[in-house]
Amino acid sequence: MANEKVGRVLRVLPGQRVVVRVTGQDVTARCPGITPRPGAEALVVNPGQGWWVVSWG
């Protein structure tokens, strides 16, 4: 079962990655395709091999 969390995008990194603050912790998540802007709320999941951005708004 994937670990799902909602957080706020803090900054964009090279290579289609972003830093997201979830539950008081900063995690680096991969985001294939369009990259969310800093300040956006993002749903991230960890299926066991790192964090991925699933959606944002």
N, CA, C and O atoms as a Tinker XYZ file with bonds, in Angstrom:
   228  protein
     1  N      0.850000   -1.187000    0.000000    73     2
     2  CA     0.000000    0.000000    0.000000    64     1     3
     3  C      0.889000    1.241000    0.000000    63     2     4     5
     4  O      1.835000    1.339000    0.781000    81     3
     5  N      0.578000    2.174000   -0.871000    73     3     6
     6  CA     1.364000    3.405000   -0.978000    64     5     7
     7  C      1.058000    4.338000    0.185000    63     6     8     9
     8  O     -0.070000    4.402000    0.673000    81     7
     9  N      2.072000    5.048000    0.610000    73     7    10
    10  CA     1.955000    6.040000    1.669000    64     9    11
    11  C      1.571000    7.367000    1.016000    63    10    12    13
    12  O      2.358000    7.912000    0.243000    81    11
    13  N      0.362000    7.909000    1.312000    73    11    14
    14  CA    -0.117000    9.161000    0.711000    64    13    15
    15  C     -0.087000   10.291000    1.716000    63    14    16    17
    16  O     -0.454000   10.108000    2.877000    81    15
    17  N      0.352000   11.472000    1.270000    73    15    18
    18  CA     0.357000   12.656000    2.136000    64    17    19
    19  C      0.086000   13.892000    1.290000    63    18    20    21
    20  O      0.355000   13.911000    0.089000    81    19
    21  N     -0.454000   14.928000    1.939000    73    19    22
    22  CA    -0.681000   16.209000    1.279000    64    21    23
    23  C      0.282000   17.214000    1.878000    63    22    24    25
    24  O      0.449000   17.277000    3.096000    81    23
    25  N      0.919000   18.001000    1.016000    73    23    26
    26  CA     1.865000   18.999000    1.499000    64    25    27
    27  C      1.917000   20.199000    0.589000    63    26    28    29
    28  O      1.174000   20.288000   -0.388000    81    27
    29  N      2.803000   21.126000    0.914000    73    27    30
    30  CA     2.958000   22.375000    0.165000    64    29    31
    31  C      4.310000   22.353000   -0.542000    63    30    32    33
    32  O      5.334000   22.042000    0.067000    81    31
    33  N      4.306000   22.688000   -1.836000    73    31    34
    34  CA     5.546000   22.737000   -2.622000    64    33    35
    35  C      6.378000   23.926000   -2.156000    63    34    36    37
    36  O      5.899000   25.060000   -2.164000    81    35
    37  N      7.618000   23.675000   -1.750000    73    35    38
    38  CA     8.508000   24.732000   -1.281000    64    37    39
    39  C      9.381000   25.287000   -2.397000    63    38    40    41
    40  O      9.536000   26.502000   -2.522000    81    39
    41  N      9.949000   24.404000   -3.208000    73    39    42
    42  CA    10.808000   24.859000   -4.307000    64    41    43
    43  C     10.913000   23.772000   -5.376000    63    42    44    45
    44  O     10.649000   22.594000   -5.135000    81    43
    45  N     11.307000   24.218000   -6.555000    73    43    46
    46  CA    11.478000   23.330000   -7.704000    64    45    47
    47  C     12.965000   23.045000   -7.869000    63    46    48    49
    48  O     13.790000   23.955000   -7.788000    81    47
    49  N     13.303000   21.784000   -8.099000    73    47    50
    50  CA    14.686000   21.351000   -8.308000    64    49    51
    51  C     14.871000   20.920000   -9.762000    63    50    52    53
    52  O     13.887000   20.645000  -10.449000    81    51
    53  N     16.111000   20.856000  -10.240000    73    51    54
    54  CA    16.352000   20.355000  -11.601000    64    53    55
    55  C     15.946000   18.885000  -11.720000    63    54    56    57
    56  O     15.901000   18.160000  -10.727000    81    55
    57  N     15.657000   18.467000  -12.931000    73    55    58
    58  CA    15.360000   17.060000  -13.173000    64    57    59
    59  C     13.955000   16.658000  -12.782000    63    58    60    61
    60  O     13.741000   15.534000  -12.326000    81    59
    61  N     12.992000   17.550000  -12.950000    73    59    62
    62  CA    11.582000   17.265000  -12.659000    64    61    63
    63  C     11.375000   16.761000  -11.232000    63    62    64    65
    64  O     10.735000   15.735000  -11.003000    81    63
    65  N     11.936000   17.513000  -10.277000    73    63    66
    66  CA    11.757000   17.189000   -8.870000    64    65    67
    67  C     11.353000   18.447000   -8.117000    63    66    68    69
    68  O     11.678000   19.559000   -8.531000    81    67
    69  N     10.649000   18.267000   -7.019000    73    67    70
    70  CA    10.248000   19.382000   -6.164000    64    69    71
    71  C     10.476000   18.999000   -4.712000    63    70    72    73
    72  O     10.535000   17.817000   -4.373000    81    71
    73  N     10.605000   20.008000   -3.854000    73    71    74
    74  CA    10.678000   19.791000   -2.413000    64    73    75
    75  C      9.299000   20.117000   -1.858000    63    74    76    77
    76  O      8.771000   21.206000   -2.087000    81    75
    77  N      8.719000   19.167000   -1.127000    73    75    78
    78  CA     7.375000   19.315000   -0.570000    64    77    79
    79  C      7.456000   19.180000    0.944000    63    78    80    81
    80  O      8.106000   18.266000    1.451000    81    79
    81  N      6.801000   20.081000    1.669000    73    79    82
    82  CA     6.742000   20.006000    3.137000    64    81    83
    83  C      5.499000   19.191000    3.509000    63    82    84    85
    84  O      4.371000   19.620000    3.269000    81    83
    85  N      5.721000   18.011000    4.096000    73    83    86
    86  CA     4.620000   17.161000    4.555000    64    85    87
    87  C      4.842000   16.821000    6.023000    63    86    88    89
    88  O      5.926000   16.387000    6.414000    81    87
    89  N      3.829000   17.019000    6.812000    73    87    90
    90  CA     3.852000   16.741000    8.260000    64    89    91
    91  C      5.138000   17.231000    8.926000    63    90    92    93
    92  O      5.769000   16.500000    9.689000    81    91
    93  N      5.519000   18.484000    8.628000    73    91    94
    94  CA     6.689000   19.081000    9.261000    64    93    95
    95  C      8.024000   18.590000    8.748000    63    94    96    97
    96  O      9.060000   18.876000    9.349000    81    95
    97  N      8.020000   17.856000    7.649000    73    95    98
    98  CA     9.245000   17.280000    7.104000    64    97    99
    99  C      9.341000   17.638000    5.620000    63    98   100   101
   100  O      8.331000   17.621000    4.916000    81    99
   101  N     10.529000   17.956000    5.145000    73    99   102
   102  CA    10.727000   18.258000    3.726000    64   101   103
   103  C     11.124000   16.983000    2.992000    63   102   104   105
   104  O     12.078000   16.307000    3.379000    81   103
   105  N     10.383000   16.655000    1.924000    73   103   106
   106  CA    10.708000   15.477000    1.119000    64   105   107
   107  C     10.912000   15.914000   -0.328000    63   106   108   109
   108  O     10.286000   16.866000   -0.794000    81   107
   109  N     11.789000   15.215000   -1.025000    73   107   110
   110  CA    11.996000   15.454000   -2.448000    64   109   111
   111  C     11.129000   14.468000   -3.208000    63   110   112   113
   112  O     11.194000   13.260000   -2.981000    81   111
   113  N     10.312000   15.000000   -4.116000    73   111   114
   114  CA     9.392000   14.154000   -4.878000    64   113   115
   115  C      9.623000   14.352000   -6.369000    63   114   116   117
   116  O      9.918000   15.457000   -6.825000    81   115
   117  N      9.484000   13.273000   -7.116000    73   115   118
   118  CA     9.585000   13.343000   -8.573000    64   117   119
   119  C      8.230000   13.760000   -9.137000    63   118   120   121
   120  O      7.184000   13.395000   -8.601000    81   119
   121  N      8.262000   14.523000  -10.216000    73   119   122
   122  CA     7.006000   14.978000  -10.827000    64   121   123
   123  C      7.153000   14.966000  -12.346000    63   122   124   125
   124  O      7.518000   15.979000  -12.942000    81   123
   125  N      6.870000   13.828000  -12.972000    73   123   126
   126  CA     6.975000   13.753000  -14.428000    64   125   127
   127  C      5.937000   14.656000  -15.086000    63   126   128   129
   128  O      4.820000   14.791000  -14.586000    81   127
   129  N      6.300000   15.262000  -16.187000    73   127   130
   130  CA     5.363000   16.156000  -16.879000    64   129   131
   131  C      5.490000   17.574000  -16.362000    63   130   132   133
   132  O      6.595000   18.054000  -16.107000    81   131
   133  N      4.360000   18.244000  -16.207000    73   131   134
   134  CA     4.345000   19.634000  -15.756000    64   133   135
   135  C      4.689000   19.692000  -14.273000    63   134   136   137
   136  O      4.174000   18.903000  -13.481000    81   135
   137  N      5.560000   20.625000  -13.900000    73   135   138
   138  CA     6.013000   20.768000  -12.515000    64   137   139
   139  C      5.160000   21.790000  -11.773000    63   138   140   141
   140  O      4.939000   22.889000  -12.283000    81   139
   141  N      4.673000   21.449000  -10.571000    73   139   142
   142  CA     3.889000   22.429000   -9.807000    64   141   143
   143  C      4.750000   23.595000   -9.334000    63   142   144   145
   144  O      5.952000   23.441000   -9.120000    81   143
   145  N      4.138000   24.744000   -9.174000    73   143   146
   146  CA     4.849000   25.938000   -8.706000    64   145   147
   147  C      4.976000   25.933000   -7.190000    63   146   148   149
   148  O      4.174000   25.307000   -6.498000    81   147
   149  N      5.983000   26.632000   -6.672000    73   147   150
   150  CA     6.093000   26.778000   -5.216000    64   149   151
   151  C      4.825000   27.420000   -4.653000    63   150   152   153
   152  O      4.270000   28.351000   -5.237000    81   151
   153  N      4.381000   26.903000   -3.514000    73   151   154
   154  CA     3.164000   27.384000   -2.874000    64   153   155
   155  C      1.950000   26.533000   -3.177000    63   154   156   157
   156  O      0.941000   26.626000   -2.478000    81   155
   157  N      2.029000   25.699000   -4.213000    73   155   158
   158  CA     0.903000   24.839000   -4.567000    64   157   159
   159  C      0.771000   23.704000   -3.552000    63   158   160   161
   160  O      1.765000   23.234000   -2.998000    81   159
   161  N     -0.461000   23.274000   -3.317000    73   159   162
   162  CA    -0.707000   22.114000   -2.464000    64   161   163
   163  C     -0.580000   20.875000   -3.342000    63   162   164   165
   164  O     -1.150000   20.829000   -4.432000    81   163
   165  N      0.159000   19.875000   -2.879000    73   163   166
   166  CA     0.418000   18.693000   -3.695000    64   165   167
   167  C      0.107000   17.414000   -2.923000    63   166   168   169
   168  O      0.369000   17.312000   -1.725000    81   167
   169  N     -0.456000   16.443000   -3.637000    73   167   170
   170  CA    -0.650000   15.105000   -3.097000    64   169   171
   171  C      0.547000   14.279000   -3.541000    63   170   172   173
   172  O      0.801000   14.142000   -4.738000    81   171
   173  N      1.284000   13.730000   -2.581000    73   171   174
   174  CA     2.451000   12.914000   -2.895000    64   173   175
   175  C      2.244000   11.503000   -2.354000    63   174   176   177
   176  O      1.594000   11.307000   -1.327000    81   175
   177  N      2.800000   10.536000   -3.055000    73   175   178
   178  CA     2.712000    9.142000   -2.620000    64   177   179
   179  C      4.108000    8.536000   -2.619000    63   178   180   181
   180  O      4.978000    8.924000   -3.399000    81   179
   181  N      4.298000    7.577000   -1.724000    73   179   182
   182  CA     5.547000    6.827000   -1.679000    64   181   183
   183  C      5.190000    5.352000   -1.796000    63   182   184   185
   184  O      4.802000    4.726000   -0.810000    81   183
   185  N      5.321000    4.784000   -3.016000    73   183   186
   186  CA     4.984000    3.374000   -3.204000    64   185   187
   187  C      6.090000    2.429000   -2.742000    63   186   188   189
   188  O      6.036000    1.227000   -3.002000    81   187
   189  N      7.099000    2.980000   -2.052000    73   187   190
   190  CA     8.187000    2.153000   -1.557000    64   189   191
   191  C      9.515000    2.461000   -2.212000    63   190   192   193
   192  O     10.552000    1.960000   -1.777000    81   191
   193  N      9.500000    3.280000   -3.253000    73   191   194
   194  CA    10.741000    3.611000   -3.964000    64   193   195
   195  C     10.866000    5.111000   -4.169000    63   194   196   197
   196  O     11.242000    5.556000   -5.254000    81   195
   197  N     10.561000    5.887000   -3.158000    73   195   198
   198  CA    10.667000    7.340000   -3.244000    64   197   199
   199  C      9.324000    8.010000   -3.439000    63   198   200   201
   200  O      8.325000    7.363000   -3.753000    81   199
   201  N      9.317000    9.324000   -3.248000    73   199   202
   202  CA     8.092000   10.112000   -3.330000    64   201   203
   203  C      7.818000   10.551000   -4.762000    63   202   204   205
   204  O      8.738000   10.860000   -5.519000    81   203
   205  N      6.520000   10.574000   -5.127000    73   203   206
   206  CA     6.051000   11.022000   -6.439000    64   205   207
   207  C      4.892000   11.982000   -6.239000    63   206   208   209
   208  O      4.039000   11.756000   -5.381000    81   207
   209  N      4.853000   13.059000   -7.030000    73   207   210
   210  CA     3.710000   13.971000   -7.024000    64   209   211
   211  C      2.623000   13.348000   -7.895000    63   210   212   213
   212  O      2.851000   13.037000   -9.064000    81   211
   213  N      1.432000   13.169000   -7.308000    73   211   214
   214  CA     0.315000   12.577000   -8.039000    64   213   215
   215  C     -0.574000   13.668000   -8.623000    63   214   216   217
   216  O     -0.994000   13.588000   -9.777000    81   215
   217  N     -0.859000   14.688000   -7.813000    73   215   218
   218  CA    -1.679000   15.807000   -8.283000    64   217   219
   219  C     -1.376000   17.027000   -7.439000    63   218   220   221
   220  O     -0.769000   16.924000   -6.372000    81   219
   221  N     -1.800000   18.178000   -7.921000    73   219   222
   222  CA    -1.615000   19.421000   -7.167000    64   221   223
   223  C     -2.686000   20.409000   -7.579000    63   222   224   225
   224  O     -3.353000   20.252000   -8.601000    81   223
   225  N     -2.831000   21.433000   -6.749000    73   223   226
   226  CA    -3.842000   22.451000   -7.049000    64   225   227
   227  C     -3.514000   23.757000   -6.409000    63   226   228
   228  O     -4.261000   24.723000   -6.560000    81   227
